[in-house]
Amino acid sequence: MLLIPLAYNDGAAVPAEVQTRLLDQLYARFGGYTMAGVVAGAYRMADGSRADERSLAIWVAVPPERIDEVRQAAAEIARELRQESVYFEVTRGTVEFVEPRDTERVYDVQRDRPAGDHVR
């Protein structure tokens, strides 16, 4: 999970087009993401001051060998948004994309089109 700040440290809002570009980069690099919504929190900055901020909570599911790539993406987002840091959390779990078990067409997400002419 990444928390992408919605404001720079000076309080200026991160423009919507910058937010969209960052999400598009996560999609391109990792094949998808889930936006859990806007969250609010507070933390202590390096100088000891309190920072209250709102962020986008973003989940990116990757196999264990790609966790460092997501961590690097978090570092790039921190640099882009001029942050001291961004929140990055690794959880262990199983992510499964469950396909339909009835007569609906199977959609091939890797090729962005229906998977052949067969049905399941």
PyMOL commands that place a pseudoatom at each C-alpha (Angstrom):
pseudoatom trace, name=CA, resn=MET, resi=1, chain=A, elem=C, hetatm=0, pos=[0.000, 0.000, 0.000]
pseudoatom trace, name=CA, resn=LEU, resi=2, chain=A, elem=C, hetatm=0, pos=[1.140, 3.490, -0.849]
pseudoatom trace, name=CA, resn=LEU, resi=3, chain=A, elem=C, hetatm=0, pos=[-0.264, 6.732, 0.489]
pseudoatom trace, name=CA, resn=ILE, resi=4, chain=A, elem=C, hetatm=0, pos=[0.055, 9.399, -2.182]
pseudoatom trace, name=CA, resn=PRO, resi=5, chain=A, elem=C, hetatm=0, pos=[-0.231, 12.888, -0.659]
pseudoatom trace, name=CA, resn=LEU, resi=6, chain=A, elem=C, hetatm=0, pos=[-2.852, 15.205, -2.124]
pseudoatom trace, name=CA, resn=ALA, resi=7, chain=A, elem=C, hetatm=0, pos=[-0.849, 18.305, -1.175]
pseudoatom trace, name=CA, resn=TYR, resi=8, chain=A, elem=C, hetatm=0, pos=[2.772, 19.368, -1.300]
pseudoatom trace, name=CA, resn=ASN, resi=9, chain=A, elem=C, hetatm=0, pos=[4.511, 20.139, 2.006]
pseudoatom trace, name=CA, resn=ASP, resi=10, chain=A, elem=C, hetatm=0, pos=[3.858, 23.850, 1.443]
pseudoatom trace, name=CA, resn=GLY, resi=11, chain=A, elem=C, hetatm=0, pos=[0.110, 23.102, 1.454]
pseudoatom trace, name=CA, resn=ALA, resi=12, chain=A, elem=C, hetatm=0, pos=[-0.454, 23.597, -2.289]
pseudoatom trace, name=CA, resn=ALA, resi=13, chain=A, elem=C, hetatm=0, pos=[-2.766, 20.975, -3.781]
pseudoatom trace, name=CA, resn=VAL, resi=14, chain=A, elem=C, hetatm=0, pos=[-1.245, 18.359, -6.054]
pseudoatom trace, name=CA, resn=PRO, resi=15, chain=A, elem=C, hetatm=0, pos=[-2.959, 19.006, -9.414]
pseudoatom trace, name=CA, resn=ALA, resi=16, chain=A, elem=C, hetatm=0, pos=[-5.398, 16.356, -10.637]
pseudoatom trace, name=CA, resn=GLU, resi=17, chain=A, elem=C, hetatm=0, pos=[-3.316, 15.809, -13.770]
pseudoatom trace, name=CA, resn=VAL, resi=18, chain=A, elem=C, hetatm=0, pos=[-0.241, 14.989, -11.629]
pseudoatom trace, name=CA, resn=GLN, resi=19, chain=A, elem=C, hetatm=0, pos=[-2.304, 12.525, -9.563]
pseudoatom trace, name=CA, resn=THR, resi=20, chain=A, elem=C, hetatm=0, pos=[-3.602, 10.904, -12.756]
pseudoatom trace, name=CA, resn=ARG, resi=21, chain=A, elem=C, hetatm=0, pos=[-0.101, 10.650, -14.223]
pseudoatom trace, name=CA, resn=LEU, resi=22, chain=A, elem=C, hetatm=0, pos=[1.229, 8.968, -11.057]
pseudoatom trace, name=CA, resn=LEU, resi=23, chain=A, elem=C, hetatm=0, pos=[-1.627, 6.446, -11.110]
pseudoatom trace, name=CA, resn=ASP, resi=24, chain=A, elem=C, hetatm=0, pos=[-1.085, 5.825, -14.825]
pseudoatom trace, name=CA, resn=GLN, resi=25, chain=A, elem=C, hetatm=0, pos=[2.599, 5.148, -14.117]
pseudoatom trace, name=CA, resn=LEU, resi=26, chain=A, elem=C, hetatm=0, pos=[1.679, 2.608, -11.416]
pseudoatom trace, name=CA, resn=TYR, resi=27, chain=A, elem=C, hetatm=0, pos=[-0.714, 0.937, -13.849]
pseudoatom trace, name=CA, resn=ALA, resi=28, chain=A, elem=C, hetatm=0, pos=[1.887, 0.809, -16.626]
pseudoatom trace, name=CA, resn=ARG, resi=29, chain=A, elem=C, hetatm=0, pos=[4.592, -0.534, -14.336]
pseudoatom trace, name=CA, resn=PHE, resi=30, chain=A, elem=C, hetatm=0, pos=[2.607, -3.058, -12.273]
pseudoatom trace, name=CA, resn=GLY, resi=31, chain=A, elem=C, hetatm=0, pos=[-0.422, -3.877, -14.410]
pseudoatom trace, name=CA, resn=GLY, resi=32, chain=A, elem=C, hetatm=0, pos=[-2.996, -2.375, -12.087]
pseudoatom trace, name=CA, resn=TYR, resi=33, chain=A, elem=C, hetatm=0, pos=[-3.823, -0.811, -8.743]
pseudoatom trace, name=CA, resn=THR, resi=34, chain=A, elem=C, hetatm=0, pos=[-6.777, -0.329, -6.440]
pseudoatom trace, name=CA, resn=MET, resi=35, chain=A, elem=C, hetatm=0, pos=[-7.617, 3.084, -5.044]
pseudoatom trace, name=CA, resn=ALA, resi=36, chain=A, elem=C, hetatm=0, pos=[-9.057, 2.551, -1.580]
pseudoatom trace, name=CA, resn=GLY, resi=37, chain=A, elem=C, hetatm=0, pos=[-10.043, 6.210, -1.302]
pseudoatom trace, name=CA, resn=VAL, resi=38, chain=A, elem=C, hetatm=0, pos=[-8.877, 9.330, 0.476]
pseudoatom trace, name=CA, resn=VAL, resi=39, chain=A, elem=C, hetatm=0, pos=[-7.483, 8.895, 3.969]
pseudoatom trace, name=CA, resn=ALA, resi=40, chain=A, elem=C, hetatm=0, pos=[-6.346, 11.434, 6.537]
pseudoatom trace, name=CA, resn=GLY, resi=41, chain=A, elem=C, hetatm=0, pos=[-3.509, 11.161, 8.994]
pseudoatom trace, name=CA, resn=ALA, resi=42, chain=A, elem=C, hetatm=0, pos=[-0.781, 12.963, 10.882]
pseudoatom trace, name=CA, resn=TYR, resi=43, chain=A, elem=C, hetatm=0, pos=[2.921, 12.337, 11.318]
pseudoatom trace, name=CA, resn=ARG, resi=44, chain=A, elem=C, hetatm=0, pos=[6.007, 13.968, 12.781]
pseudoatom trace, name=CA, resn=MET, resi=45, chain=A, elem=C, hetatm=0, pos=[8.289, 15.562, 10.182]
pseudoatom trace, name=CA, resn=ALA, resi=46, chain=A, elem=C, hetatm=0, pos=[12.094, 15.440, 10.430]
pseudoatom trace, name=CA, resn=ASP, resi=47, chain=A, elem=C, hetatm=0, pos=[12.146, 18.919, 12.021]
pseudoatom trace, name=CA, resn=GLY, resi=48, chain=A, elem=C, hetatm=0, pos=[9.708, 17.762, 14.722]
pseudoatom trace, name=CA, resn=SER, resi=49, chain=A, elem=C, hetatm=0, pos=[6.695, 19.644, 13.385]
pseudoatom trace, name=CA, resn=ARG, resi=50, chain=A, elem=C, hetatm=0, pos=[3.333, 17.986, 12.954]
pseudoatom trace, name=CA, resn=ALA, resi=51, chain=A, elem=C, hetatm=0, pos=[2.030, 17.382, 9.450]
pseudoatom trace, name=CA, resn=ASP, resi=52, chain=A, elem=C, hetatm=0, pos=[-1.658, 16.644, 8.909]
pseudoatom trace, name=CA, resn=GLU, resi=53, chain=A, elem=C, hetatm=0, pos=[-2.436, 15.442, 5.428]
pseudoatom trace, name=CA, resn=ARG, resi=54, chain=A, elem=C, hetatm=0, pos=[-4.907, 13.754, 3.158]
pseudoatom trace, name=CA, resn=SER, resi=55, chain=A, elem=C, hetatm=0, pos=[-3.649, 11.056, 0.827]
pseudoatom trace, name=CA, resn=LEU, resi=56, chain=A, elem=C, hetatm=0, pos=[-4.864, 8.579, -1.759]
pseudoatom trace, name=CA, resn=ALA, resi=57, chain=A, elem=C, hetatm=0, pos=[-4.583, 5.033, -0.404]
pseudoatom trace, name=CA, resn=ILE, resi=58, chain=A, elem=C, hetatm=0, pos=[-3.380, 2.850, -3.277]
pseudoatom trace, name=CA, resn=TRP, resi=59, chain=A, elem=C, hetatm=0, pos=[-2.949, -0.919, -3.227]
pseudoatom trace, name=CA, resn=VAL, resi=60, chain=A, elem=C, hetatm=0, pos=[-0.581, -2.537, -5.696]
pseudoatom trace, name=CA, resn=ALA, resi=61, chain=A, elem=C, hetatm=0, pos=[-0.503, -6.339, -5.779]
pseudoatom trace, name=CA, resn=VAL, resi=62, chain=A, elem=C, hetatm=0, pos=[2.801, -7.852, -6.868]
pseudoatom trace, name=CA, resn=PRO, resi=63, chain=A, elem=C, hetatm=0, pos=[4.665, -11.092, -6.218]
pseudoatom trace, name=CA, resn=PRO, resi=64, chain=A, elem=C, hetatm=0, pos=[7.291, -10.923, -3.440]
pseudoatom trace, name=CA, resn=GLU, resi=65, chain=A, elem=C, hetatm=0, pos=[10.177, -10.554, -5.882]
pseudoatom trace, name=CA, resn=ARG, resi=66, chain=A, elem=C, hetatm=0, pos=[8.709, -7.234, -7.127]
pseudoatom trace, name=CA, resn=ILE, resi=67, chain=A, elem=C, hetatm=0, pos=[8.219, -5.544, -3.733]
pseudoatom trace, name=CA, resn=ASP, resi=68, chain=A, elem=C, hetatm=0, pos=[11.451, -3.558, -4.139]
pseudoatom trace, name=CA, resn=GLU, resi=69, chain=A, elem=C, hetatm=0, pos=[10.129, -2.206, -7.449]
pseudoatom trace, name=CA, resn=VAL, resi=70, chain=A, elem=C, hetatm=0, pos=[7.031, -0.857, -5.681]
pseudoatom trace, name=CA, resn=ARG, resi=71, chain=A, elem=C, hetatm=0, pos=[9.273, 0.608, -2.951]
pseudoatom trace, name=CA, resn=GLN, resi=72, chain=A, elem=C, hetatm=0, pos=[11.289, 2.338, -5.703]
pseudoatom trace, name=CA, resn=ALA, resi=73, chain=A, elem=C, hetatm=0, pos=[8.049, 3.686, -7.208]
pseudoatom trace, name=CA, resn=ALA, resi=74, chain=A, elem=C, hetatm=0, pos=[7.170, 5.087, -3.758]
pseudoatom trace, name=CA, resn=ALA, resi=75, chain=A, elem=C, hetatm=0, pos=[10.575, 6.821, -3.628]
pseudoatom trace, name=CA, resn=GLU, resi=76, chain=A, elem=C, hetatm=0, pos=[9.971, 8.292, -7.082]
pseudoatom trace, name=CA, resn=ILE, resi=77, chain=A, elem=C, hetatm=0, pos=[6.551, 9.575, -5.986]
pseudoatom trace, name=CA, resn=ALA, resi=78, chain=A, elem=C, hetatm=0, pos=[8.120, 11.117, -2.867]
pseudoatom trace, name=CA, resn=ARG, resi=79, chain=A, elem=C, hetatm=0, pos=[10.692, 12.907, -5.040]
pseudoatom trace, name=CA, resn=GLU, resi=80, chain=A, elem=C, hetatm=0, pos=[8.064, 14.040, -7.573]
pseudoatom trace, name=CA, resn=LEU, resi=81, chain=A, elem=C, hetatm=0, pos=[5.835, 15.474, -4.821]
pseudoatom trace, name=CA, resn=ARG, resi=82, chain=A, elem=C, hetatm=0, pos=[8.789, 16.956, -2.875]
pseudoatom trace, name=CA, resn=GLN, resi=83, chain=A, elem=C, hetatm=0, pos=[7.968, 14.905, 0.240]
pseudoatom trace, name=CA, resn=GLU, resi=84, chain=A, elem=C, hetatm=0, pos=[10.324, 13.864, 3.022]
pseudoatom trace, name=CA, resn=SER, resi=85, chain=A, elem=C, hetatm=0, pos=[8.816, 10.413, 2.571]
pseudoatom trace, name=CA, resn=VAL, resi=86, chain=A, elem=C, hetatm=0, pos=[5.640, 8.622, 1.576]
pseudoatom trace, name=CA, resn=TYR, resi=87, chain=A, elem=C, hetatm=0, pos=[3.937, 5.822, 3.475]
pseudoatom trace, name=CA, resn=PHE, resi=88, chain=A, elem=C, hetatm=0, pos=[4.690, 2.368, 2.051]
pseudoatom trace, name=CA, resn=GLU, resi=89, chain=A, elem=C, hetatm=0, pos=[3.322, -0.819, 3.608]
pseudoatom trace, name=CA, resn=VAL, resi=90, chain=A, elem=C, hetatm=0, pos=[4.018, -4.420, 2.652]
pseudoatom trace, name=CA, resn=THR, resi=91, chain=A, elem=C, hetatm=0, pos=[1.453, -7.003, 3.640]
pseudoatom trace, name=CA, resn=ARG, resi=92, chain=A, elem=C, hetatm=0, pos=[1.621, -10.687, 2.940]
pseudoatom trace, name=CA, resn=GLY, resi=93, chain=A, elem=C, hetatm=0, pos=[-1.446, -12.271, 1.480]
pseudoatom trace, name=CA, resn=THR, resi=94, chain=A, elem=C, hetatm=0, pos=[-2.961, -13.947, -1.494]
pseudoatom trace, name=CA, resn=VAL, resi=95, chain=A, elem=C, hetatm=0, pos=[-4.471, -11.959, -4.327]
pseudoatom trace, name=CA, resn=GLU, resi=96, chain=A, elem=C, hetatm=0, pos=[-6.646, -13.916, -6.681]
pseudoatom trace, name=CA, resn=PHE, resi=97, chain=A, elem=C, hetatm=0, pos=[-8.510, -12.821, -9.797]
pseudoatom trace, name=CA, resn=VAL, resi=98, chain=A, elem=C, hetatm=0, pos=[-11.513, -15.125, -9.885]
pseudoatom trace, name=CA, resn=GLU, resi=99, chain=A, elem=C, hetatm=0, pos=[-12.900, -15.878, -13.322]
pseudoatom trace, name=CA, resn=PRO, resi=100, chain=A, elem=C, hetatm=0, pos=[-16.600, -16.458, -13.964]
pseudoatom trace, name=CA, resn=ARG, resi=101, chain=A, elem=C, hetatm=0, pos=[-17.835, -20.029, -13.582]
pseudoatom trace, name=CA, resn=ASP, resi=102, chain=A, elem=C, hetatm=0, pos=[-20.981, -19.692, -15.684]
pseudoatom trace, name=CA, resn=THR, resi=103, chain=A, elem=C, hetatm=0, pos=[-21.628, -19.064, -19.365]
pseudoatom trace, name=CA, resn=GLU, resi=104, chain=A, elem=C, hetatm=0, pos=[-20.280, -15.514, -19.449]
pseudoatom trace, name=CA, resn=ARG, resi=105, chain=A, elem=C, hetatm=0, pos=[-17.480, -14.820, -21.879]
pseudoatom trace, name=CA, resn=VAL, resi=106, chain=A, elem=C, hetatm=0, pos=[-13.979, -14.970, -20.427]
pseudoatom trace, name=CA, resn=TYR, resi=107, chain=A, elem=C, hetatm=0, pos=[-12.127, -11.693, -20.829]
pseudoatom trace, name=CA, resn=ASP, resi=108, chain=A, elem=C, hetatm=0, pos=[-8.373, -11.853, -21.377]
pseudoatom trace, name=CA, resn=VAL, resi=109, chain=A, elem=C, hetatm=0, pos=[-7.023, -8.944, -19.295]
pseudoatom trace, name=CA, resn=GLN, resi=110, chain=A, elem=C, hetatm=0, pos=[-3.501, -9.519, -20.609]
pseudoatom trace, name=CA, resn=ARG, resi=111, chain=A, elem=C, hetatm=0, pos=[-4.618, -8.869, -24.175]
pseudoatom trace, name=CA, resn=ASP, resi=112, chain=A, elem=C, hetatm=0, pos=[-7.479, -6.449, -23.387]
pseudoatom trace, name=CA, resn=ARG, resi=113, chain=A, elem=C, hetatm=0, pos=[-9.999, -8.435, -25.461]
pseudoatom trace, name=CA, resn=PRO, resi=114, chain=A, elem=C, hetatm=0, pos=[-12.338, -11.407, -25.175]
pseudoatom trace, name=CA, resn=ALA, resi=115, chain=A, elem=C, hetatm=0, pos=[-10.432, -14.678, -24.839]
pseudoatom trace, name=CA, resn=GLY, resi=116, chain=A, elem=C, hetatm=0, pos=[-11.209, -16.431, -28.119]
pseudoatom trace, name=CA, resn=ASP, resi=117, chain=A, elem=C, hetatm=0, pos=[-14.701, -17.510, -29.049]
pseudoatom trace, name=CA, resn=HIS, resi=118, chain=A, elem=C, hetatm=0, pos=[-15.189, -19.941, -26.219]
pseudoatom trace, name=CA, resn=VAL, resi=119, chain=A, elem=C, hetatm=0, pos=[-17.321, -19.604, -23.128]
pseudoatom trace, name=CA, resn=ARG, resi=120, chain=A, elem=C, hetatm=0, pos=[-16.875, -21.124, -19.718]
for i in range(1, 120): cmd.bond("trace and resi %d" % i, "trace and resi %d" % (i + 1))
show_as sticks, trace
zoom trace
